[in-house]
Amino acid sequence: MANVRQISVFMDNKPNQLSGVMQIIKDSGINVRALSLADTKDFGILRIIVNDTDKTVESLKNAGYAVAVTEILAISIPDSPGQLSRVLEILGSDNVNLEYLYAFTGASDKAVSFVIRVDDNEAAAASLTKGGIIQLTENDIAEM
């Protein structure tokens, strides 16, 4: 199974919060590979995949941010109609619940990469492998 570590940063929903986090990441020499930002009225959750998870977590914690690390799956599929639907059908047929997903730029213009958060990484990885879906490792993403 090729789990990838995703960093979640919790921050107030106020001006310049994202800018502050990105400045810390920049100053630490980290490259962001994937990013998703969700918000409510009072706070936001920044989800990021980076080229150096440990260094990023340390830098953000040292700056006082609440940070969590979650294991997710990352996949690469052909950039053609119906491919994401195929992935979702594979997961659904094995009763794997999809909690969220977001796309990110991969190493090829012929493929699309997705972060997938599911209720059971092992079951999802087995389903994806059986379905011929390419799973990315943390190292694959770091080298993009």
C-alpha positions in Angstrom: 0.0 0.0 0.0 1.3 3.4 -1.0 0.1 5.8 1.7 1.1 9.4 1.4 1.2 11.8 4.4 -1.0 14.9 4.1 -0.6 17.8 6.4 -3.6 19.6 7.8 -3.1 23.1 9.2 -5.9 24.6 11.3 -6.1 28.4 11.1 -8.5 31.2 11.9 -10.6 32.4 9.0 -9.0 35.9 9.0 -7.0 37.9 6.5 -3.4 36.9 5.8 -3.7 33.5 7.6 -2.9 31.5 4.4 -0.2 33.9 3.5 1.5 33.4 6.9 1.5 29.6 6.5 2.8 29.9 2.9 5.6 32.3 4.1 6.8 29.7 6.7 6.8 27.0 4.1 8.7 29.2 1.6 11.2 30.2 4.3 11.8 26.5 5.1 12.6 25.7 1.4 9.6 23.4 1.0 7.8 22.8 -2.3 4.0 22.4 -2.1 2.8 19.6 -4.4 -0.9 19.7 -3.7 -3.2 22.0 -1.8 -6.8 22.2 -0.7 -8.4 24.8 1.5 -11.8 24.4 3.2 -13.3 27.0 5.4 -16.1 27.7 7.8 -17.1 31.1 9.1 -14.5 31.0 11.9 -11.7 28.7 10.8 -10.1 27.0 7.8 -8.3 23.7 7.2 -5.4 23.8 4.8 -4.5 20.4 3.5 -1.2 20.1 1.8 1.1 17.5 0.3 4.8 18.7 0.3 8.2 17.4 -0.8 9.4 17.2 2.9 6.6 16.4 5.3 8.7 16.1 8.5 10.4 19.5 7.9 7.1 21.2 7.2 5.4 19.8 10.3 8.3 20.9 12.4 8.4 24.4 10.9 4.6 25.0 11.3 4.5 23.6 14.8 7.4 25.8 15.8 5.4 28.8 14.5 2.5 27.9 16.7 0.1 26.3 14.2 -2.1 23.3 15.0 -1.0 20.6 12.6 -2.1 17.1 12.0 -0.8 14.4 9.7 -3.2 12.0 7.9 -2.4 9.1 5.7 -4.2 9.4 2.3 -3.9 7.8 -1.1 -2.7 9.5 -4.2 -3.4 8.3 -7.7 -2.5 9.1 -11.2 -5.0 8.4 -14.0 -5.1 9.2 -17.7 -6.3 12.7 -18.6 -9.3 11.5 -20.6 -13.1 11.5 -20.1 -14.5 9.1 -17.7 -11.3 8.1 -15.8 -12.4 9.7 -12.5 -15.8 8.1 -12.8 -14.0 4.7 -13.3 -12.0 5.2 -10.1 -15.1 6.1 -8.1 -16.9 3.0 -9.5 -14.0 0.8 -8.5 -14.1 2.2 -4.9 -17.9 2.0 -4.7 -18.1 -1.5 -5.9 -15.9 -2.6 -3.0 -17.9 -0.4 -0.5 -15.0 2.0 0.1 -16.4 5.3 1.3 -14.8 8.4 -0.2 -14.5 11.2 2.3 -13.0 13.8 0.0 -10.6 14.2 -3.0 -8.8 17.0 -4.7 -6.7 17.2 -7.9 -3.2 18.3 -8.3 -0.7 18.7 -11.1 1.4 15.7 -11.9 4.5 15.1 -13.8 2.8 14.5 -17.1 0.3 16.5 -19.1 -1.2 13.1 -20.2 -2.3 12.2 -16.6 -4.2 13.8 -13.7 -3.3 13.2 -10.1 -5.7 13.1 -7.2 -5.5 13.0 -3.4 -8.1 10.6 -2.1 -9.2 10.4 1.5 -11.2 7.2 2.2 -12.5 5.4 5.3 -10.2 2.4 4.7 -6.9 2.9 3.0 -6.0 -0.8 2.8 -9.3 -1.7 1.2 -9.1 1.2 -1.2 -5.5 0.4 -2.2 -6.5 -3.2 -2.9 -9.4 -2.1 -5.0 -7.4 0.4 -6.9 -4.6 -2.1 -7.6 -7.2 -4.7 -8.8 -8.6 -2.0 -11.0 -5.2 -1.1 -12.5 -5.1 2.4 -11.0 -1.6 3.8 -10.5 -1.0 4.7 -6.9 1.7 7.3 -6.1 4.1 7.1 -3.3 5.2 10.0 -1.1 8.6 9.8 -2.9 6.8 10.0 -6.3 5.1 13.2 -5.3 8.3 14.7 -3.7 10.1 14.2 -7.0 7.4 15.8 -9.2 
